[in-house]
Amino acid sequence: MKELKHLNKYFKKYWFKLLLGILITIIARIFSLIMPSYVNKSIQAVEEYMADVITLSDAKGLLLQYILIIIGAAILSGLFTFLMRQTIINVSRYIEYDLKNEVFDHYQLLSLNFYKSNRIGDLMNRISEDVSQVRMYGGPAIMYGIQTLTLFVCLVPLMFIKAPTLATYTLLPLPILSILIYKISKIIHKRSTKVQEYLSTLSTFTQESFSGISVIKAYSIEPRVNEEMRNLAIEGKDTSMSLAKVNAWFFPLMILLIGISNIFVIYIGGRQYINGEIETVGIIAEFILYVNMLTWPVAVVGWLTSIVQRAEASQKRINEFLQEEPAIKNIVAEHKSIHGDIEFKNVTFTYEDTEITALNNVSFKVKAGETVAILGKTGSGKSTILDLVARLYDVSSGEVLVDGVPVQQLNLDSLRKAIGAVPQDAFLFSDTIENNIRFGNENATHEDIVEVAKKAVVHKNIQGFAKKYDTILGERGITLSGGQKQRVSIARALLKDPKIYLFDDCLSAVDTETEEEILNNLKKVSESKTTLIVSHRVSSAKNADKIIVLDQGKIIQEGTHEELNNQEGYYKDLYINQLSGKES
C-alpha cells in the first residue's frame, strides 16, 4: 500500500471527522451486539417458565423487557450507522474533491512536452476513473474495515468467554478464509491494473474519434473505426471478465465457510447441550446470530481487499503524473510590471520530443511599443519564437530577456498576464461567444466585448446568429468557420489589453479585405504595445517597424519593408509572388 501513502496528508486534514466517524462506527457495532445475548436471555426465560421456575406473568414481563431492549439497541445502532455514513463517506468525497484539484492543478503546471507525449484520454481517465477508485479506499474501505475489526475484537473474546469449545469450532474456517483472501488479492491487484490501463486506452480512442468525427466522415472510414472500437470492446470485456472471475470466488467461498461454521454451531452446540456442557439451548441461538453477524464482515474482507488493490493500482497511475516535474518552474515570487522590451541573445532551441533544432543562435531586439513581423517557410522556427517569449518552453542555450531580465527570473504569472496570445489554431471553449471573448478579461462588460469584436471584424458575423453573443459554440468552436474562430480569438486578446501581443499567423483563414481592415485596427490598438506578428503573408508584415525572415532556424534577413524589398532575397521574392497572385 506504499502508493496510497500519498493520501495520508488528506487523512491528517480531515482527522477530526475521521476520528468521529470511527468512534461512531464502534458505538454502532457495540449496540448491534446487544441483540444476540438478549435473544439468549429470552429463550432462557421461556425455558425457565417451561420448567416452572418462574410464573407466566414473570416470563411475559421478562420477554417484553428483552424485546424493548432489542428494539432500542437496533434503533440506536441504525441511528449511529446513519451518522457513521454522514462522517466517513463525506470525508471520502472531500478527499476525492481535493485529489482531483491536486491532479488538475499539477496538469496545468506541466509543460507542453508533457501533453505531446501523453494522450488526452489517459489524462482524463486518471483524474476521473482512477480518482473514483481511490475515493472508495478513502471512505467505504475505512468504514467497513472499522466495522469488521470492531466486530472481530468484540465478538471473538465474547464467544470464547461464553463457550470456548463451541467458539473454537465456529471460528475454525476463518484462518482458511484469510489464506484464500491473501492468494486471490495478489491476482486482483495485477488484473485491476490492467483494467485501469484499458479504460485509459478506451477514453483516448473515444475522445479522438469524437474530436475527429469530421475527418472520419470525410474519408468514409466509419467501418474501420467501428471495427477498432469492436476490438477494443472485446479486449475490455476479456480484461474485465478476467478480474470478475477472480472476484467471483470471494462470496461463494465465504458463504460456504460461514455455512460450515453454522453446521459446527448446531452440531457441536447440540452435543454439548445434550451432554450438559452448556446450560441452555439459547447459547446455540446466540452463536448462530454471532456467526451470521460475522457473515457480512467476513464477506466484506474480500470486497475490501479488492477495493484496496484497485485503489493502489489507480493511485500508482495518479502518482506517476504527480511525480512528473514541471519543465517550466515559477521560481520568482515577486510580481513585477512588464513594459515590453524583448531581446533574444544567441538563442538555440531544440524540441525534446523530436530533437529538431527549431532555432539556431538567433539574436534580435524589440523595443517596447514596436511591431515586429516574423516571416519564413513552414518549420523555420517562427512560432517557436512566440512560445519562448511566453515561456511555454525554456531555451536550450542563450537567453530570452523581457525588460532586460531573463524570463526565468521573472514571475511567470506576471509575464503571461502581460501577454495577449493568438495562436494559429484558435481554441474556443464550448460556451457562449461572449464568454469565449470574456476569457481575456472576466470583468469586461458586454459593451467592452462588442467593441473588441468590432475591431476584430467579427461583430457582424455574431449579429447574424439567432442568439447573437449568447450563441453556444460546439466543442473547440466547431460552430464557427476557421476565419470566425481566428477573429473571436483576436477579440479575446484585444479585450485583455496586454503589454505584449503575440499573433501567430492568426489571419491565415481570413480573406485579404478583412485582413486589411483587421490589420488597420490592430495598428491603432497596438501603438503603445509590443507586437510580434508571425505570418506567411507580406500584407501582414509590410507595415511593421521591423521584419525578421527566418530559414531553418536562422535569421537570414532583417529590416523594414522598404529595406528588404530593395535587396534580393526571400522577402522580395515572396512579395513579388504574392503581389502578382493578388493582381491575377
TORSE-462370 format. One line per 3 residues: number of its first residue (from 0); for each residue x, y, z of C-alpha. Coordinates in nm, 2 decimals, decimal comma, m for minus. Layout:
BEGIN
NUM	X Y Z; ... $
//
This chain:
BEGIN
0	0,00 0,00 0,00; 0,30 0,23 m0,04; 0,14 0,42 m0,33 $
3	m0,16 0,51 m0,11; 0,06 0,69 0,14; 0,01 0,99 m0,08 $
6	m0,34 1,02 0,08; m0,21 1,05 0,43; m0,20 1,43 0,41 $
9	m0,57 1,43 0,34; m0,64 1,20 0,63; m0,45 1,44 0,85 $
12	m0,65 1,73 0,71; m0,98 1,56 0,80; m0,86 1,38 1,11 $
15	m1,14 1,51 1,33; m1,42 1,39 1,11; m1,25 1,06 1,05 $
18	m1,19 1,01 1,42; m1,55 1,10 1,50; m1,67 0,86 1,23 $
21	m1,45 0,58 1,36; m1,59 0,64 1,71; m1,95 0,64 1,59 $
24	m1,88 0,32 1,39; m1,75 0,14 1,70; m2,06 0,26 1,90 $
27	m2,29 0,14 1,62; m2,13 m0,21 1,62; m2,14 m0,24 2,00 $
30	m2,52 m0,16 2,00; m2,57 m0,43 1,74; m2,40 m0,68 1,97 $
33	m2,67 m0,64 2,23; m2,94 m0,84 2,04; m2,79 m1,19 2,04 $
36	m2,73 m1,20 2,42; m3,09 m1,09 2,48; m3,23 m1,34 2,24 $
39	m3,04 m1,60 2,45; m3,20 m1,45 2,77; m3,54 m1,46 2,61 $
42	m3,50 m1,83 2,53; m3,38 m1,88 2,89; m3,69 m1,71 3,02 $
45	m3,91 m1,94 2,81; m3,72 m2,25 2,94; m3,75 m2,13 3,30 $
48	m4,13 m2,09 3,25; m4,15 m2,44 3,09; m3,96 m2,58 3,39 $
51	m4,19 m2,39 3,63; m3,91 m2,19 3,77; m4,09 m1,86 3,70 $
54	m4,46 m1,78 3,65; m4,63 m1,69 3,32; m4,66 m1,33 3,43 $
57	m4,29 m1,30 3,51; m4,20 m1,47 3,18; m4,41 m1,22 2,99 $
60	m4,26 m0,93 3,18; m3,91 m1,05 3,10; m3,98 m1,11 2,74 $
63	m4,14 m0,76 2,70; m3,84 m0,61 2,87; m3,59 m0,80 2,65 $
66	m3,78 m0,72 2,33; m3,78 m0,35 2,42; m3,41 m0,36 2,48 $
69	m3,35 m0,54 2,15; m3,57 m0,28 1,96; m3,40 0,01 2,14 $
72	m3,05 m0,13 2,06; m3,15 m0,18 1,69; m3,28 0,18 1,67 $
75	m2,96 0,32 1,83; m2,74 0,10 1,61; m2,93 0,22 1,30 $
78	m2,90 0,59 1,41; m2,53 0,56 1,47; m2,49 0,37 1,14 $
81	m2,65 0,67 0,96; m2,42 0,91 1,14; m2,12 0,69 1,05 $
84	m2,20 0,73 0,68; m2,25 1,10 0,72; m1,90 1,14 0,85 $
87	m1,67 0,88 0,69; m1,84 0,87 0,35; m1,84 1,25 0,34 $
90	m1,47 1,26 0,42; m1,41 1,03 0,11; m1,59 1,29 m0,11 $
93	m1,38 1,57 0,04; m1,07 1,36 m0,04; m1,19 1,30 m0,39 $
96	m1,25 1,67 m0,44; m0,91 1,76 m0,31; m0,73 1,49 m0,51 $
99	m0,90 1,59 m0,83; m0,80 1,95 m0,78; m0,44 1,85 m0,69 $
102	m0,42 1,65 m1,01; m0,57 1,92 m1,23; m0,35 2,19 m1,07 $
105	m0,05 1,97 m1,14; m0,16 1,91 m1,50; m0,16 2,29 m1,55 $
108	0,19 2,32 m1,43; 0,33 2,07 m1,67; 0,49 2,18 m1,99 $
111	0,37 2,14 m2,35; 0,62 1,85 m2,39; 0,42 1,65 m2,14 $
114	0,10 1,69 m2,34; 0,28 1,60 m2,65; 0,39 1,27 m2,50 $
117	0,06 1,18 m2,32; m0,29 1,13 m2,47; m0,58 1,33 m2,35 $
120	m0,80 1,03 m2,29; m0,54 0,89 m2,05; m0,51 1,22 m1,87 $
123	m0,89 1,24 m1,83; m0,92 0,88 m1,71; m0,66 0,93 m1,43 $
126	m0,84 1,24 m1,30; m1,19 1,07 m1,32; m1,19 0,69 m1,31 $
129	m0,87 0,65 m1,11; m0,96 0,91 m0,85; m1,30 0,75 m0,81 $
132	m1,13 0,42 m0,73; m0,91 0,59 m0,48; m1,21 0,75 m0,31 $
135	m1,35 0,41 m0,24; m1,04 0,34 m0,03; m1,07 0,68 0,15 $
138	m1,43 0,61 0,26; m1,61 0,27 0,22; m1,29 0,07 0,28 $
141	m1,22 0,26 0,61; m1,59 0,24 0,72; m1,64 m0,13 0,66 $
144	m1,29 m0,20 0,77; m1,35 m0,05 1,12; m1,69 m0,23 1,13 $
147	m1,52 m0,56 1,06; m1,24 m0,50 1,31; m1,48 m0,39 1,58 $
150	m1,70 m0,70 1,54; m1,40 m0,93 1,55; m1,24 m0,76 1,85 $
153	m1,57 m0,77 2,05; m1,73 m1,09 1,93; m1,44 m1,34 1,93 $
156	m1,35 m1,28 2,30; m1,72 m1,28 2,39; m1,77 m1,61 2,22 $
159	m1,47 m1,77 2,40; m1,59 m1,64 2,73; m1,94 m1,79 2,69 $
162	m1,85 m2,13 2,52; m1,47 m2,18 2,45; m1,51 m2,52 2,27 $
165	m1,80 m2,40 2,06; m1,62 m2,08 1,97; m1,31 m2,28 1,86 $
168	m1,51 m2,49 1,62; m1,72 m2,19 1,50; m1,41 m1,98 1,41 $
171	m1,21 m2,27 1,26; m1,29 m2,18 0,90; m1,17 m1,82 0,93 $
174	m0,79 m1,88 0,90; m0,86 m2,08 0,58; m1,05 m1,78 0,45 $
177	m0,76 m1,55 0,53; m0,52 m1,76 0,34; m0,75 m1,77 0,04 $
180	m0,80 m1,39 0,05; m0,43 m1,34 0,05; m0,38 m1,55 m0,25 $
183	m0,67 m1,41 m0,45; m0,59 m1,04 m0,36; m0,25 m1,07 m0,54 $
186	m0,42 m1,18 m0,86; m0,68 m0,90 m0,82; m0,40 m0,63 m0,79 $
189	m0,25 m0,73 m1,13; m0,58 m0,76 m1,31; m0,71 m0,43 m1,16 $
192	m0,41 m0,25 m1,30; m0,48 m0,40 m1,65; m0,84 m0,29 m1,63 $
195	m0,75 0,07 m1,54; m0,49 0,08 m1,83; m0,76 m0,05 m2,07 $
198	m1,00 0,23 m1,95; m0,74 0,49 m2,04; m0,69 0,34 m2,38 $
201	m1,07 0,34 m2,43; m1,11 0,70 m2,32; m0,83 0,81 m2,55 $
204	m0,98 0,63 m2,85; m1,33 0,76 m2,80; m1,21 1,12 m2,73 $
207	m1,00 1,12 m3,05; m1,29 0,97 m3,25; m1,54 1,23 m3,14 $
210	m1,29 1,51 m3,19; m1,20 1,39 m3,53; m1,55 1,29 m3,64 $
213	m1,54 1,53 m3,94; m1,23 1,36 m4,07; m1,38 1,01 m4,01 $
216	m1,69 1,11 m4,21; m1,50 1,29 m4,48; m1,28 0,99 m4,55 $
219	m1,58 0,74 m4,50; m1,38 0,53 m4,26; m1,66 0,47 m4,01 $
222	m1,65 0,09 m4,07; m1,28 0,08 m3,99; m1,33 0,29 m3,67 $
225	m1,62 0,07 m3,57; m1,40 m0,24 m3,61; m1,13 m0,08 m3,40 $
228	m1,39 0,00 m3,14; m1,53 m0,35 m3,15; m1,18 m0,49 m3,10 $
231	m1,13 m0,26 m2,80; m1,46 m0,36 m2,66; m1,37 m0,73 m2,69 $
234	m1,03 m0,66 m2,52; m1,21 m0,47 m2,24; m1,46 m0,75 m2,19 $
237	m1,18 m1,01 m2,17; m0,98 m0,79 m1,92; m1,29 m0,71 m1,71 $
240	m1,40 m1,08 m1,72; m1,06 m1,20 m1,60; m1,10 m0,97 m1,30 $
243	m1,46 m1,06 m1,24; m1,38 m1,43 m1,24; m1,14 m1,38 m0,96 $
246	m1,38 m1,16 m0,77; m1,65 m1,42 m0,82; m1,46 m1,66 m0,59 $
249	m1,50 m1,44 m0,28; m1,87 m1,46 m0,19; m1,92 m1,83 m0,27 $
252	m1,62 m1,92 m0,06; m1,73 m1,70 0,23; m2,09 m1,83 0,22 $
255	m1,95 m2,19 0,22; m1,72 m2,12 0,51; m1,99 m1,94 0,71 $
258	m2,23 m2,23 0,64; m1,97 m2,47 0,77; m1,95 m2,25 1,08 $
261	m2,33 m2,27 1,13; m2,32 m2,65 1,10; m2,05 m2,66 1,36 $
264	m2,26 m2,44 1,59; m2,56 m2,67 1,56; m2,38 m3,00 1,58 $
267	m2,12 m2,92 1,84; m2,36 m2,70 2,04; m2,63 m2,96 2,03 $
270	m2,39 m3,23 2,16; m2,27 m3,00 2,44; m2,63 m2,92 2,54 $
273	m2,72 m3,29 2,54; m2,41 m3,37 2,75; m2,49 m3,08 2,99 $
276	m2,17 m2,88 2,90; m2,38 m2,58 2,82; m2,68 m2,49 3,03 $
279	m2,93 m2,36 2,78; m3,02 m2,41 2,41; m3,03 m2,02 2,40 $
282	m2,65 m2,02 2,37; m2,68 m2,21 2,04; m2,92 m1,95 1,91 $
285	m2,69 m1,67 2,03; m2,39 m1,83 1,85; m2,59 m1,87 1,53 $
288	m2,67 m1,50 1,54; m2,30 m1,43 1,61; m2,19 m1,63 1,31 $
291	m2,44 m1,46 1,09; m2,33 m1,12 1,22; m1,98 m1,22 1,11 $
294	m2,11 m1,32 0,76; m2,10 m0,97 0,62; m1,78 m0,86 0,79 $
297	m1,60 m1,18 0,67; m1,75 m1,14 0,32; m1,66 m0,77 0,31 $
300	m1,29 m0,86 0,38; m1,27 m0,99 0,02; m1,45 m0,68 m0,11 $
303	m1,23 m0,45 0,09; m0,92 m0,63 m0,04; m1,05 m0,58 m0,39 $
306	m1,11 m0,21 m0,32; m0,77 m0,15 m0,17; m0,60 m0,33 m0,46 $
309	m0,79 m0,13 m0,71; m0,71 0,19 m0,52; m0,35 0,10 m0,50 $
312	m0,33 0,04 m0,88; m0,52 0,37 m0,95; m0,31 0,58 m0,71 $
315	0,01 0,44 m0,87; m0,11 0,57 m1,20; m0,20 0,91 m1,05 $
318	0,13 0,93 m0,87; 0,32 0,87 m1,20; 0,19 1,21 m1,32 $
321	0,20 1,39 m0,98; 0,57 1,29 m0,96; 0,63 1,44 m1,30 $
324	0,84 1,75 m1,25; 0,73 2,06 m1,44; 0,98 2,17 m1,70 $
327	0,88 2,53 m1,66; 0,90 2,64 m1,29; 0,80 2,97 m1,14 $
330	1,10 3,04 m0,91; 1,03 3,41 m0,85; 0,75 3,50 m0,61 $
333	0,77 3,88 m0,65; 0,54 4,02 m0,91; 0,68 4,28 m1,15 $
336	0,51 4,51 m1,41; 0,61 4,44 m1,76; 0,69 4,72 m2,01 $
339	0,75 4,52 m2,33; 1,12 4,52 m2,43; 1,22 4,19 m2,58 $
342	1,56 4,06 m2,66; 1,69 3,73 m2,79; 2,06 3,66 m2,72 $
345	2,22 3,38 m2,92; 1,91 3,16 m2,86; 1,92 2,80 m2,96 $
348	1,62 2,57 m2,90; 1,57 2,20 m2,97; 1,24 2,02 m2,91 $
351	1,29 1,73 m2,67; 1,03 1,50 m2,83; 1,15 1,53 m3,19 $
354	1,51 1,65 m3,13; 1,45 1,91 m3,40; 1,65 2,23 m3,36 $
357	1,39 2,50 m3,43; 1,62 2,80 m3,36; 1,99 2,82 m3,41 $
360	2,18 3,11 m3,25; 1,91 3,37 m3,30; 1,96 3,72 m3,18 $
363	1,74 4,03 m3,22; 1,59 4,32 m3,01; 1,23 4,46 m3,00 $
366	1,18 4,78 m2,82; 0,86 4,84 m2,61; 0,59 4,96 m2,84 $
369	0,75 4,83 m3,16; 0,58 4,59 m3,41; 0,79 4,32 m3,55 $
372	0,68 4,08 m3,82; 0,84 3,73 m3,85; 0,83 3,56 m4,18 $
375	0,97 3,23 m4,32; 0,88 2,89 m4,46; 0,69 2,63 m4,26 $
378	0,92 2,48 m3,99; 1,16 2,78 m3,99; 1,10 2,85 m3,62 $
381	0,86 3,14 m3,63; 0,61 3,01 m3,38; 0,89 2,89 m3,15 $
384	1,00 3,25 m3,10; 0,65 3,33 m2,97; 0,65 3,02 m2,74 $
387	0,98 3,12 m2,59; 0,86 3,48 m2,52; 0,56 3,34 m2,34 $
390	0,80 3,09 m2,17; 0,60 2,79 m2,28; 0,94 2,64 m2,33 $
393	1,29 2,73 m2,19; 1,58 2,78 m2,43; 1,84 2,51 m2,48 $
396	2,11 2,78 m2,48; 2,13 3,16 m2,49; 1,88 3,40 m2,33 $
399	1,54 3,54 m2,38; 1,51 3,87 m2,20; 1,20 4,08 m2,12 $
402	1,27 4,43 m2,00; 1,64 4,33 m1,97; 1,56 4,04 m1,74 $
405	1,59 3,67 m1,84; 1,24 3,53 m1,85; 1,34 3,26 m1,60 $
408	1,39 3,53 m1,34; 1,05 3,69 m1,39; 0,74 3,58 m1,21 $
411	0,57 3,35 m1,46; 0,22 3,49 m1,38; 0,33 3,85 m1,43 $
414	0,49 3,76 m1,76; 0,19 3,57 m1,90; m0,06 3,83 m1,77 $
417	0,13 4,09 m1,97; 0,09 3,88 m2,29; m0,21 3,85 m2,52 $
420	m0,15 3,55 m2,75; m0,35 3,45 m3,05; m0,24 3,10 m3,18 $
423	m0,28 2,99 m3,54; m0,51 2,71 m3,44; m0,76 2,92 m3,24 $
426	m0,90 2,73 m2,94; m1,26 2,82 m2,83; m1,44 2,66 m2,54 $
429	m1,79 2,50 m2,56; m1,96 2,81 m2,42; m2,12 3,13 m2,55 $
432	m1,93 3,36 m2,79; m1,95 3,63 m2,53; m1,79 3,41 m2,26 $
435	m1,52 3,30 m2,50; m1,42 3,66 m2,56; m1,46 3,75 m2,19 $
438	m1,19 3,48 m2,13; m0,95 3,77 m2,19; m1,09 3,98 m1,91 $
441	m1,35 3,83 m1,68; m1,45 4,18 m1,55; m1,54 4,31 m1,90 $
444	m1,88 4,45 m1,97; m2,10 4,35 m2,27; m2,02 4,69 m2,43 $
447	m1,64 4,62 m2,40; m1,69 4,28 m2,57; m1,89 4,43 m2,86 $
450	m1,61 4,70 m2,90; m1,33 4,45 m2,94; m1,55 4,22 m3,16 $
453	m1,59 4,52 m3,40; m1,21 4,58 m3,40; m1,16 4,21 m3,48 $
456	m1,42 4,25 m3,76; m1,64 3,96 m3,63; m1,92 4,17 m3,48 $
459	m2,14 4,15 m3,79; m2,10 3,77 m3,81; m2,20 3,74 m3,45 $
462	m2,51 3,96 m3,51; m2,61 3,72 m3,78; m2,66 3,43 m3,54 $
465	m3,01 3,38 m3,39; m2,88 3,42 m3,03; m2,60 3,67 m3,13 $
468	m2,34 3,68 m2,85; m2,53 3,42 m2,65; m2,48 3,16 m2,92 $
471	m2,33 2,84 m2,77; m2,03 2,71 m2,96; m1,97 2,35 m3,02 $
474	m1,65 2,18 m2,88; m1,34 2,37 m2,99; m1,57 2,63 m3,16 $
477	m1,68 2,39 m3,43; m1,99 2,60 m3,48; m1,78 2,88 m3,64 $
480	m1,57 2,89 m3,96; m1,19 2,90 m3,94; m1,18 3,27 m4,00 $
483	m1,45 3,34 m3,75; m1,27 3,14 m3,48; m0,95 3,33 m3,55 $
486	m1,13 3,67 m3,52; m1,30 3,57 m3,20; m0,96 3,47 m3,07 $
489	m0,82 3,81 m3,17; m1,11 3,98 m2,99; m1,02 3,79 m2,68 $
492	m0,66 3,91 m2,69; m0,77 4,27 m2,75; m1,00 4,26 m2,45 $
495	m0,71 4,16 m2,23; m0,53 4,48 m2,33; m0,18 4,34 m2,26 $
498	0,16 4,50 m2,29; 0,27 4,24 m2,55; 0,08 4,09 m2,84 $
501	0,18 3,76 m2,99; m0,01 3,69 m3,32; 0,08 3,35 m3,46 $
504	m0,04 3,35 m3,83; m0,39 3,43 m3,69; m0,52 3,58 m4,01 $
507	m0,44 3,28 m4,23; m0,81 3,18 m4,27; m0,93 3,54 m4,34 $
510	m0,98 3,70 m4,68; m0,75 3,98 m4,79; m1,00 4,26 m4,75 $
513	m1,10 4,15 m4,40; m0,73 4,11 m4,32; m0,65 4,46 m4,42 $
516	m0,94 4,60 m4,20; m0,82 4,40 m3,90; m0,46 4,50 m3,95 $
519	m0,56 4,87 m3,96; m0,75 4,82 m3,64; m0,46 4,63 m3,48 $
522	m0,22 4,91 m3,57; m0,43 5,16 m3,38; m0,48 4,94 m3,08 $
525	m0,11 4,83 m3,06; 0,05 5,17 m3,10; 0,20 5,16 m2,74 $
528	0,22 4,78 m2,73; 0,50 4,55 m2,82; 0,37 4,33 m3,11 $
531	0,51 4,02 m3,27; 0,33 3,90 m3,58; 0,41 3,56 m3,73 $
534	0,28 3,54 m4,09; 0,32 3,38 m4,43; 0,18 3,70 m4,59 $
537	0,37 4,01 m4,67; 0,05 4,21 m4,63; 0,05 4,13 m4,26 $
540	0,42 4,23 m4,23; 0,48 4,53 m4,45; 0,36 4,79 m4,20 $
543	0,57 4,65 m3,92; 0,86 4,86 m3,77; 1,09 4,57 m3,84 $
546	1,07 4,24 m4,03; 1,27 3,93 m3,95; 1,30 3,65 m4,20 $
549	1,38 3,30 m4,08; 1,51 3,00 m4,26; 1,59 2,67 m4,09 $
552	1,60 2,83 m3,75; 1,84 3,12 m3,85; 1,78 3,48 m3,93 $
555	1,86 3,54 m4,30; 1,71 3,89 m4,34; 1,62 4,17 m4,11 $
558	1,49 4,53 m4,18; 1,19 4,73 m4,28; 0,96 4,65 m4,57 $
561	1,14 4,91 m4,79; 1,48 4,79 m4,70; 1,41 4,42 m4,76 $
564	1,21 4,49 m5,08; 1,52 4,67 m5,22; 1,75 4,37 m5,18 $
567	1,75 4,04 m5,34; 1,63 3,75 m5,12; 1,34 3,56 m4,97 $
570	1,13 3,86 m4,88; 1,14 4,03 m5,22; 1,06 3,71 m5,40 $
573	0,77 3,64 m5,16; 0,64 4,00 m5,21; 0,65 3,97 m5,59 $
576	0,48 3,63 m5,59; 0,20 3,74 m5,35; 0,16 4,07 m5,53 $
579	0,13 3,90 m5,87; m0,11 3,65 m5,72; m0,33 3,92 m5,59 $
582	m0,34 4,11 m5,92; m0,43 3,80 m6,11 $
//
